[in-house]
Amino acid sequence: MTRIALLLLAALVTSGCVTTSSGSADDRRWINQCIRDNADEGASRRVVTAYCACMVNRMSSNETRSVTQWERVNPRARRECSREAGWT
């Protein structure tokens, strides 16, 4: 996903769910689940959405684990996406 797509996702956050034409329906489903999983982590919705989109982008299209499960075994991707999203 390009930076433009990430910015678009962040802009659409206020709608309550991610509904972009870029990315597959499966990607949007994973991103929305990740947003729900991280809702109580203290970051803004914009930051959480950018983080989740980054993580989904790094995951294989054949991945069956949730973002939450995948991030536990991929700490480098978690740190990089946190930094990119502004989640400090």
Backbone bond lengths (Angstrom), bond angles and torsions (degrees), N, CA, C in turn:
res aa  C-N    CA-C-N  psi(-1)  N-CA   C-N-CA  omega(-1)  CA-C   N-CA-C  phi
1 M - - - 1.441 - - 1.519 107.78 -
2 T 1.272 117.98 134.97 1.455 121.41 -178.40 1.516 110.89 -83.00
3 R 1.314 114.75 168.03 1.473 119.22 177.53 1.523 111.29 -59.44
4 I 1.327 117.12 -35.28 1.460 120.58 178.76 1.523 110.22 -61.74
5 A 1.321 116.44 -43.53 1.464 119.92 178.59 1.523 110.73 -63.75
6 L 1.337 117.29 -38.70 1.467 120.45 177.76 1.528 110.67 -63.88
7 L 1.326 116.24 -41.06 1.460 119.39 177.54 1.526 110.96 -64.70
8 L 1.321 116.22 -39.44 1.459 120.27 176.66 1.522 110.93 -62.51
9 L 1.328 116.92 -43.28 1.461 120.38 176.94 1.528 111.08 -59.36
10 A 1.322 115.88 -44.35 1.462 119.64 179.97 1.525 110.95 -62.39
11 A 1.322 116.83 -38.95 1.465 120.48 179.63 1.520 111.70 -66.41
12 L 1.325 117.23 -31.33 1.454 121.12 -177.56 1.523 113.88 -85.68
13 V 1.306 116.44 -3.70 1.464 121.05 -177.92 1.521 112.29 -57.07
14 T 1.300 117.34 -37.32 1.460 119.83 -176.44 1.520 112.64 -66.03
15 S 1.320 117.54 -13.59 1.461 119.60 179.58 1.533 112.19 -77.09
16 G 1.338 116.51 -11.14 1.458 119.21 178.25 1.507 114.10 99.23
17 C 1.302 117.66 -19.76 1.463 120.40 175.38 1.520 108.43 -153.79
18 V 1.293 115.51 162.34 1.449 121.07 -178.72 1.517 107.80 -88.09
19 T 1.316 116.23 120.23 1.457 120.30 -179.19 1.517 109.83 -136.33
20 T 1.318 117.19 65.76 1.453 120.24 179.00 1.515 109.67 -99.03
21 S 1.315 115.46 159.47 1.455 119.26 176.87 1.520 111.00 -83.35
22 S 1.337 117.21 -17.36 1.461 119.34 177.77 1.515 109.73 -84.21
23 G 1.308 115.92 148.09 1.458 119.86 -177.82 1.508 110.17 82.37
24 S 1.294 115.17 159.44 1.466 120.04 -178.24 1.525 110.47 -82.82
25 A 1.300 114.75 166.56 1.466 120.15 175.10 1.518 109.38 -61.44
26 D 1.325 116.17 -35.16 1.463 120.51 178.17 1.527 110.52 -63.27
27 D 1.341 117.25 -43.30 1.465 120.87 177.20 1.519 110.69 -59.68
28 R 1.320 116.76 -46.01 1.471 120.19 179.94 1.519 110.83 -61.94
29 R 1.324 116.94 -38.69 1.469 120.56 178.36 1.526 111.00 -62.94
30 W 1.358 116.96 -44.77 1.466 121.09 178.57 1.526 110.67 -64.46
31 I 1.336 117.08 -41.76 1.464 120.41 179.56 1.523 110.24 -62.29
32 N 1.320 117.39 -46.20 1.470 120.39 179.70 1.519 112.07 -62.65
33 Q 1.334 117.52 -38.51 1.471 120.36 177.02 1.523 110.27 -65.20
34 C 1.319 116.85 -42.70 1.465 121.21 177.83 1.530 110.80 -60.70
35 I 1.329 116.78 -41.73 1.471 120.68 178.14 1.532 109.69 -60.37
36 R 1.317 117.10 -44.89 1.469 120.12 178.20 1.527 110.90 -63.31
37 D 1.338 117.31 -41.87 1.463 121.28 -179.19 1.527 112.50 -64.17
38 N 1.333 117.07 -27.52 1.465 121.07 -175.71 1.527 113.57 -108.18
39 A 1.306 117.16 10.91 1.466 121.44 -175.66 1.532 113.08 -59.46
40 D 1.318 117.89 -31.53 1.467 121.37 -175.52 1.524 113.06 -102.20
41 E 1.315 117.31 21.31 1.467 120.90 -176.71 1.525 113.68 -90.89
42 G 1.321 118.08 -0.45 1.458 121.09 174.12 1.517 116.14 92.41
43 A 1.318 118.61 -0.90 1.462 121.11 178.40 1.530 109.06 -96.91
44 S 1.328 115.26 159.28 1.466 119.32 178.44 1.521 109.89 -68.60
45 R 1.286 115.99 159.64 1.476 120.78 179.53 1.531 110.69 -60.31
46 R 1.323 117.46 -37.26 1.461 122.22 179.05 1.523 110.65 -61.47
47 V 1.322 116.28 -45.03 1.465 121.29 -179.64 1.526 110.57 -66.52
48 V 1.320 117.07 -43.95 1.464 120.70 -179.80 1.525 110.10 -63.25
49 T 1.321 117.41 -41.32 1.461 121.00 179.50 1.521 111.16 -64.08
50 A 1.329 116.86 -44.32 1.470 120.38 178.27 1.529 110.15 -62.70
51 Y 1.320 116.59 -41.53 1.469 121.18 178.56 1.529 110.48 -61.68
52 C 1.317 116.42 -48.79 1.465 120.77 -177.24 1.525 111.26 -64.36
53 A 1.319 117.70 -40.70 1.459 120.75 177.93 1.519 110.46 -63.40
54 C 1.309 117.23 -40.64 1.463 121.97 177.78 1.524 110.19 -62.24
55 M 1.312 117.29 -46.06 1.461 120.89 -178.86 1.528 111.29 -63.84
56 V 1.322 117.11 -44.33 1.459 120.61 179.40 1.527 110.08 -62.62
57 N 1.319 116.11 -38.24 1.460 120.45 178.53 1.524 111.79 -62.11
58 R 1.305 117.78 -33.42 1.468 122.25 -178.46 1.529 112.82 -82.33
59 M 1.305 116.84 -18.53 1.461 120.74 -178.62 1.527 110.31 -79.11
60 S 1.309 115.76 148.21 1.463 121.59 175.66 1.522 109.52 -64.96
61 S 1.308 116.43 147.50 1.469 119.57 177.22 1.531 111.24 -67.57
62 N 1.327 117.10 -14.19 1.468 121.40 177.68 1.524 113.03 -94.98
63 E 1.321 117.16 2.70 1.465 121.55 -177.17 1.523 110.01 -65.81
64 T 1.321 115.84 136.92 1.464 120.69 179.04 1.525 112.51 -108.96
65 R 1.329 117.03 -13.18 1.471 120.11 178.89 1.519 110.03 -80.49
66 S 1.322 115.83 154.05 1.464 120.24 174.45 1.519 108.99 -70.20
67 V 1.325 116.74 166.06 1.461 121.06 176.84 1.522 109.30 -58.79
68 T 1.315 117.28 -42.51 1.457 121.89 -179.79 1.521 111.41 -59.59
69 Q 1.308 117.14 -42.94 1.466 120.65 177.65 1.526 110.74 -68.73
70 W 1.332 116.96 -43.09 1.462 122.14 -176.08 1.528 111.79 -66.73
71 E 1.335 116.66 -38.56 1.468 119.35 -177.31 1.524 111.82 -65.82
72 R 1.308 117.75 -27.31 1.468 120.69 179.18 1.519 112.51 -65.10
73 V 1.313 118.03 -32.01 1.458 121.23 -179.66 1.529 112.59 -100.87
74 N 1.324 116.77 3.78 1.466 122.22 179.00 1.526 110.06 -132.15
75 P 1.336 116.94 65.07 1.466 119.99 -175.20 1.528 113.59 -62.44
76 R 1.315 117.72 -30.78 1.471 119.59 179.31 1.529 110.39 -64.38
77 A 1.328 117.35 -46.57 1.464 121.26 177.51 1.528 110.13 -62.07
78 R 1.325 116.75 -39.55 1.471 120.82 178.75 1.522 110.68 -60.69
79 R 1.338 116.70 -46.18 1.471 120.40 179.47 1.526 111.57 -64.21
80 E 1.338 116.59 -43.78 1.463 120.54 -178.67 1.522 111.72 -65.36
81 C 1.317 116.88 -42.45 1.471 120.18 179.00 1.529 111.34 -69.03
82 S 1.319 116.76 -36.57 1.463 120.56 175.98 1.523 110.17 -60.03
83 R 1.323 115.13 -45.06 1.473 120.45 179.85 1.534 110.31 -64.69
84 E 1.326 117.27 -47.13 1.471 121.24 -179.78 1.530 112.10 -60.94
85 A 1.319 116.52 -36.80 1.467 120.89 -177.43 1.528 111.97 -80.79
86 G 1.322 117.09 -12.44 1.463 120.10 -176.99 1.517 112.82 83.47
87 W 1.305 116.58 22.59 1.454 122.23 -179.41 1.526 107.35 -93.11
88 T 1.309 116.39 97.42 1.468 120.13 -176.51 1.501 111.39 -112.75
